């Protein structure tokens, strides 16, 4: 079949891709923004300039694609990556939803309805229009599922591997697939090396970056078991939601899901009707995991984990429509179109970002600081990642990483020790903890600023000058023995880890 013939045969998914691309492009932010808890954007922007270890667990395929995006000469860093790695993958998700739904229902019109449901889903729309990783993960995973249900094992393993190397959630999906296909495991033997090649080997890049002494030690230290545990292990885990918060989380989860799929939830129950084959079991398993992760996680912003699996629910919804009177199909289709229109106004990301340009304003404020300024900053979060990006752009800033209040005068974990050694080697600032580092920086004549909005916790530790912008407070002193406000510090259920109740905007997974 020639190229023209293939295009004609596949004009519907191509048209859906083109229409979705235009829709998401029009709504996408054209500036650096933190909205929809996209505070990780600064972490990804660092990769345009440095090969640096990002947040756990590394995302080797995603950061490699960011580096490759430098060779595409369009726009500035933030919008270029948003367009290439959020907008385009999201449009691909819409087309893949059509292909999956058509395969499941053997109906073109139901496939189109499923695609429209996904196009109007606010969860996916929000991630399609900011600089984030989740639509790329979603496109990789939907390709995985499409090739799984069409029984192309090597292509299934190829895209499942790429999903895993883009986000560690892919490894969970791989385990779930293994459990479901265990009885037929021999038939997967020839495909398994493809997963190892695309899903496991890419993580050697992260290990190499950790081991490289020239890599900035801002998030991870030198290669050791202690560093890997400190960098990769944290209290943002499942089944860790406080009981008192559970009712509000379930309520919020209900509202998020209802506004994402609208009327499409009604036929879902028909679509999930037994008997279940292995393909349906896998679908239920992956969506069930991401939904469970969301409602039990300490961080409410992990609703973003639903991005890769929510389109599969849309496919189940149209499968359910086959079992219902035709008026249900018309109602769900009209509802999907209505959400496309309504959410197009409600989630006009570019308009929202320009109306409240916190991220770009913060970058501008960083640029105006004197060269050689030291910034007391979290090792992550919206403010911390933005500082690291500004450093990678060439601004002479020195990060003084906040450490646990519990260890105010003590040596920290191995990752923090590696960071202090790097700080000493590169900037000649010495210390075992944030108290020592701040004291030494001030003694050596560096202007010191508290980078984020001041919290009640840290206001007890630093003497600072108030300002109108409510961040980048100039620090004039360090309190040797702070009277920590007990209401602001709580022991973590995961050991001797301390948490600030007042979290920094965008500090999530």
N, C-alpha and C positions, 0 to 999 in steps of 0.2 A: 504494500500500500504506500503510495507516494505521500509527500508531506501535505500537499493540498487536500488529499483525500482524508488523511488523519485529522487535519484541522476541521474539516467538515463533519467528520464523525464525532468529534469531541467539542463541538462548538458550545454546548451548554456549560460544561465546567470551565471552558476558557472565558465565556461571557460572564459567568459568575465571578471568576478571578478578576477580570477587568473591572467589573462594576464594584466589587468589594475593594479593590485597590484604590479606585477613585474616591470611594466613600471614606475609607480609613485615612487616606492621604489628606482629604479636605479637613477632617476633624483632628488630625494629629498635631501635637505641639511642635512648633517650628523653633522653639527655644528650649534651653535647659530648664527642666522643671522637676519638682518633687511631688506633684499631685498624684493621687491614687497610691500613696505610700511608695512612690518610686525613688526613695532616697538612695537606693543602691546605684543610681545612675552615675554618680561620681566615681564609684568603684570601677564601673565598666569604662568610663571615659579615660581613666588612668591608662588603660590598656592601649589607647591610641598612641601613647608616647613611650610607655615602659612595658617590658615583660615583667610583671610583678604578680606575686601570689595574691589572688583576690580572696574574697570571703570563702568560707568553707562551702562546698568541698572542692572548689577549684574551677569547675565548668570549663575544661580544656578546649572543647570544640567551640564554645561560645566566645571565649577570649581570643581564640585563633581567628575566628571570623571577624572579630572587631579589628584585629591587626590587618587582615586582608582588606577590610573596608577602607583603609587609608589609601588604597590604590584606585579608589573610585572618586574621581575629582568633582564631587558635588557638595555644595552647602558646607556648613561648619560641622564640627565633630558630633555635636548632640543630635542635630537633625539628620545627618547622614546615617548614623547608626540606627536612629529611630525608624527611618524609612526602610533601610536595607534589612534590618534584623527584627523589626516589630511589625511594620505595616505590610511588607511583602509576605512574611510568614503567616500573618493573620488572614490575608486574602487567600493564601494557599489552604489554610484550614477550612475556609468556606467551601472551596472546590472539593476538597477531600471529604468533607461532610456529605456533599451531594453524592460522590462516588460510593461512599460506604452505605448511605441510606438507600441508594438505588440498588446496590448489591443485596441488601437485606430485604427489600420490599419488592424488587423487580418492577419498580414503578418510577418513571421519570418525574411525574408530577410530585410524588411524595419525596423524591430526592431533592427537588427544588424547594419544597416547603421546609425540609430539614435545614437546607443551606440558609434560607431566609431566617429561620429561628436563630441560627448561630450568628448571622450578620447583625441581628438586633439585640443579642445578648449583652447586657451591660458589663459583665465580668470580662468577656473577651474584648469588647470594644475598648474598655479602659486600658487593657494591656497592649492592644494594637496601636495605641496612639501616644504612648510614652516610651522612653528608653528603658526597656525591661527585657528580661530573658524568656518570658513565659509563652509568647506566641511562637517563638522558634521551637521551644520544647513541644508545644502543642502540635505544630506542623510535623515535626519528626515522629511524634507518637501516633498521630492519625494516619500517617503513611505506614507505620508499623502495623496498625490494626487493619488497614485496607489490604495489605499484602498477606496478613494472617488469615483473613476471611476468604481471600482468593487463593489461598494455599500456595503461596510463593515463599518457601521457608527461608531461603538465603536472603531475599530482600526483606523479609520480616526481621531477621537477625541484624541485617545491615542497619535498618532504621531504629531498631530497638537499641542497638549499640550507640548510634549517634544520639538518641534520646538520653541514654545513660551518661554519655560523655558531655552532654549539654547541661544536665541537672541530675543530681544523685537520685531523684525520685524514679528515674528510669531503671535503676538497679532494683527498686522495690517491684516495679512492673515486671522485670525479668524474673524475679523470684516467683511472683504470682503465676506467670506463664509456665514456668518450670513445674510448679505444683499441679497445674491443670493438665499439662501435657505429659506428666510423668509416665503414664502407662504407654505412651507412644514415643518415649524418649529416644529410642533407637532411630526413628525416622528423622530426628533432628541432628544426628551426629555430624553429618557433612556440613550443616549450616552453623554449628557452634563456633568453629574458628572465625567466622565472619564477625560474630559478636565480640569475641576476644580482641580481634583486630580493631574494631571501631568503638567498642565500649569500655575496654579495659586498658589497652596499651596507651590511649591518649592521656591517661592519668600519670604516666611517667613524666610528662611535661611538667606537671605540678610538683612532683618529687624533685625534678631537676631544678626548678626555680627555687624551691626551698633550700636545696643543697648549695646553690650558687651563692658564694659570699658577697657578690656584687649586687644581688637582688635587694632592693629596699626592704628592711625587716619591719614593715609597718603593721602587717597583719599576722604573719607567721615568722617564727624564728628559724634557726638552723635545723637541718634534718636530724631528727631524733624521735624516739617514741614519745618522749615528754612533749615535744613541740607538736607532733601530730595530734596528740590527745588534747592539748590546750587549744590548738587552732580548730580542730574538727569536732571536739566535744564541747557542748554548751547546754545551757538550761532551756533552750528553745526546743522542747521535745513533746512528743505526743503523750496523752494521758496525764497531762500536767496542769490541767485547768482547775483552778480553785473551785470547790463545790459552790461557793457563794456566787461565783460568776457564771455558773453553768446556765441558769435560766435565761439570762440576758444574751449569752452566746447563742443558745438555741433559737431565741427569738430573732436575733440579728441574722443568723444563718438562714432561717426561714424566709425573712424579708429579702435577703440577697438572692436566694434561689428563685423565689417567686418573680421578682422583677427581672431576673435574667432570662427565664424561659416563658413567663407569662402563661397563656392558656395551654401551652404545649405540655404542661405537667399533667393535665387531665387524662390524655390517652396513654401516658407513660405506664400506668398500672396495667393496661391491657397489653402493652408491648412487653412487659416483664412476665407475662403469664407463662407458667410451665406448660410443656417440658422445656428444659434448658439444655442446649448442646454446649460443647466446650467453648465455642465462640461467645455465646451469651454469658457463660460463667466467667470468662476472662473480663468481659465488659463490666459485669456486676462487681467483680473483684477490684478492678482498678478505680472505678468511680467510688465504690464503697470505701476504699482506702483513703482517697483524697478528701472525701466528705468527712470521714472520721477524723482525719488529721486536722481538718479545719475546726471542727467543733470541740476538739479536746486540746488544742494547742494553746500555749501561753500567749502567743502573739495573735491578735485578731486579724492581722493583715494577711494571714496565710490562706484567705479565700482565693488568692491568686493561684494556689495549687489546683484549683478546680478547672483552670483554663484548658489543660490538655484533655480532660475527660468529659467535660460538660457537653461537647458536641456529640459524643456517643449517646448521651441521654436524649438529645434531639433526634437521633436516629431511632432510638427505641420508641420515642413518641410517635413518629410517623409509622413505625411498624404497628403500633397500637391503633392508629387510624384505619388500617386495613380491616380491623375487626369491628368498626363502628359505622353508623350511618354516615352518609356523605356530608351531611350538614356539619358534622364535627370537623371534617377536613377543611371546609370553607371557613369555619370559625377560627380554627388554629392558624390557617394561612393569613387571614385578615388580621388576626392578633399579632402574628409575626411581622407583617408589614407595618402595623401600627407602632410596634416597638422600634423598628428600624427608624421610623420618622421621629417618634418621641425621644428616643435615646440619642438621636442625632442632634437634637436641641439640648437635651439635658447633659450630654457628655461631649460637648464641643470642647475638646481638650485644648485646642489652640487658643480659643477665646478665654477659657478659664485660666490658662497659664499666663496669658498676657494681663489678665485682670488682677492677678495676684502673683507677680514674678519674684517670689521669695528666693528661689535658687539663683537666678541671674543677679539679683540684687546682692546676694551674699558673695558671689564670685567677684562682683565689682568692688565690694568692700574689702575683700582679701587683696585685690590688686592695688588698692590704695594704701595698704599698710607699709611701713618702712621695711626695706630689705633687711633680712636678718632677724625679723620678728619671730618670737617663739609663741606657739599657740598651744594652750592646754586643751586637749581634744580627746574625745573617745576614739578608740581604735576601730572606727566604723560609724555607721549612721549617716544621715544626710549631711551633717556638718563636717564630720571627719572625712568622709569620702570626697567631699568637695575640696577640702584642704589638700588632700593627696593629689587630686586632679590639677589644682592650681600649681602645686609643686612640680608636677610632671610637665606643665607648660613652661616652666622656667622661672617662676616666681621664687625668690629666696625666702622661703618660710621654713621654720624648724618646728616639727611636731613634738610636743611633750605629752606623751600618752597617759591618760588617766589610769590610775591603778586602784586596787580595792581599798576603800576606807579602812577595812579591817587590818590592812598591812601598810598603814600610812608611813611608818618608819622602817618597815622590814623589806627584805629581799623578796622579789616576786617569783612567779613560776618561771620555768625555763624559757618559754617563748618571750616573756617580758625581759628576762635577763639578756637574751640574744638581741632584742631590740635596743636595750641600753648600751650594749657593746657597739652596735652599729651606730647609734647616736653619738657616742664618744669618738668613734673612729672618723665619722664624717663631719661632725659639727663641734667636736671638743667640748661637749656638755656631759658631765659625769653625774652618776647617781644610781641608786638601786630602786628608786620609787619616785612617784610624782613629787613628793615633798623635796627630796634631794635634787631632782632635776630642775624644778622651778627655782629653788634657792641658788643653785649653781649658775643657772642662766641669768638671773638677776644680778648676781655678783660679778658676772663677766660683761655686764653692760647691755645685755639684750633687752629690748622692750618685750614684755610678756603680756599676752592677752588670753582671757578665758573665751574659748571659741564659740560656745553654744549659749543659748539662753540660760541664765543662771538658775540653778535649782536650790531649794532650801538646804539640801544636803551639802553641796559644795560651797555655798555661801558661808558656811561655818568654817571652812578651811582656808579661804583666800580673802585677802583684803583687796578691794577693787573699786574702781571709779564707775558709778552708774552712767548710763548714756541713754539716748532716746531710741536707738535702734534695737536695744535689748539683746545684743550679742556682741562679741568681740569687746568685752570689758577689759580695760587695761588693769592689770594686776600690779599692786604696789607692795604687797606683803604676803607672807605665808604664815599661817597660824601653826605653831609647833605642836600644840596639844588641843585640837578642835573639840568642842562639845558637840558631838554628832547628834543630830535630832533623831531620837530613836524611832519616831513615827515614819521616818523616811528610809530606814534601813531594815530589811527583813532577811532572815536566813533563808537561803534557797532550799527546797526539798531535795536538791541533788548534791548535798554536801556543803562544805564551807565556801559557798559562793555568795557574794552579796549583790543585791539588786537595787537599783534606783527606782523608786516608784514613779518618779517623773521622767519618763523616757524621752529620748530625743526623736524628733520628727523623722520618720522614714527608717528607723532602726529596726529592721526586720530581716526575714530570710528571703 
